[in-house]
Amino acid sequence: MKRFLHFLILLGIWMLLTWSVAWQEVLVGVVVALIAELLLGDIFPIGAIKLFNPIRLYWMIVYAVVFLGYVIRANFDVAYRVLNLYMPIRPGIVKVKMRLKSDMARTFLANSITLTPGTLTVDCVGENLYVHWINITSDDPEKETEIIVSRFENLLERIFE
């Protein structure tokens, strides 16, 4: 059953990428999805299946909108810092604490931080992330965690945990 569900997911991805329902495209998609499932089915994360819960899908959409908003805002912030004659930056690496437990949620959080302009996840050790930040606004670790991590973490908990 698990392999069949993986096959359907791969076929669905193929159909979205080709955006065609011609029988030739579907046939090629079935063959490609079948081969991919046979070769790579064992490494597909088991926890990913629970993400197809409608409530989790809703929170994924909310997360995508919130994430996009933060990315747009951060783009303007970085553009301001680059174009300003005085370069108002205070770069450094900060240690922030995560509440997330699952590896998939932690990966999403680290990637979300990295994809947001002005921040870059450098390392993940235990419950801590080390983040390079273009403008450190606080020397308090709690405040840094609130600014960098909490905006994404609350939604990721609803999706992955």
N, C-alpha and C positions, 0 to 999 in steps of 0.2 A: 504494500500500500504506500509506504514511504517513497519507494522508487517511482511508482506511478505518479504520485503527486509532484515529485521533482521533475519528471518528464513533462507533465502538464505546465509547470511553471516555465520550463525552458522553451516549450513550444509557444506559450503565450508571449514570452519575450521575443522570440523569433517573429511572431506575427506582428507585434508592435513595431519591431525594427523594419520589417519589409513593408508593412502597411498595405498588404495585399491578401486577397482571399482566392486568388487564382489557384486552381488545383495543383499546378506545377510548384508554386511557391509553398503551398501547404505540404505537399509531398516532400519537398526538400527540407522543410522545417521539421517534419516528423523524423526524417532520417538523421538530420543533424542533432536534434534533441535526443533521439535514441542513442546515438553514438556518444554524445556528451554525457548522458546519464550512465551509460555502461562504463565509460572510462573514468568519470569524475564523481559519480554518485556517492561514493563513500566519504568524500571530503566535504560534501554539502553540510553546513551546520544544522544539526537537528533542531535547535532552538528557533531557527528561522521560520519553521512551519507555523508556530504560534502567532507570528506576525500577521497572518491572514484573518485574524479576528476582526470583525467590523469596527469595534471600538478602538482597537490599536491602529487600524487603517485611518480612522478619523483623526487620531492624535498625530499620525505621521503627516497628514495634510496640514494640520495646525502647525506642526514643527517646521515643515517646509516654508510656510508663510512667515513664521516668526524668524526663522534662519535667514530668509531672503531679506527681510527688513533690517536685521542686524548687519548683514553684508553690505547693503546699500548705504546704511548710515556710516559704517566703518570706512567704506570707500571715500565718502566725502571727508571724513576726519583725516584720513591719510593724505588725501589730495591737499587739504588745507595745510597740513604740516609740511608737505613737500614744497608747496608754492609760497609759503611764508618765508620772508627774508631771514628771520631769526631762527628758523627750524626748531620750533618748540617741542623738542623730544627729550625724553629721559629714559633711554632704553635700558633693559636689563632682563635677567631671567628670574622669574618668581616661582615659588613652590605653592601650588594650590591643592587642596584636598578634595577628593571625589567621594560621593556617597554611592555611586553606581557599583553594582557587584558583578554583573555579567560582562564577559569579554566583549561581546558585540556592542553593548551600550557604551562601554569605555572607548572602544574604537570609534564609534560614531561621535562621541564627545571630543576626542582628540582630533579627529578630522574636521569637525565643525569649527573648533578653535583655530586650526591651521588654515582653513578656507576663509576665515574672517580676516580681512586685511588689518595689519597692525599686530597680529598675534601669530605665534608659531609654536606648536607643541614640539618640544625638544626630546622629552623622555617621559616614560610612564614607569614608576617604581611603586609597587604596592598600591596604596590608595592615593598616591600623590602624582600629580602631573607637574612637569617642569615646563614652563611656558616663557618663550621670549616675547616680551611686550614692548611695543614701540614707545609707550609713554606711561611709565609707572606713576600712578596717581596717589598711591598710599604705601606706607611701609608696614601696615597691619596685614598679616596673612589672611585674617577673616574677611577683611574688606576686599582684598585682592580676589579671594575665592568668590565672593559675592559678585564682583564686577565681571570676572572672566567666565566662571563656571556655572553659576546658579541660573543664568538666563536660559541655558540649554538643558541643564541637568534635570530640572523639574519636569519638562516635557519628555525627556528620554526615559525617565523612570516610568512614566505612564505607558510608553511604547514597549520597552524591553523587560520590565521587571514586574 
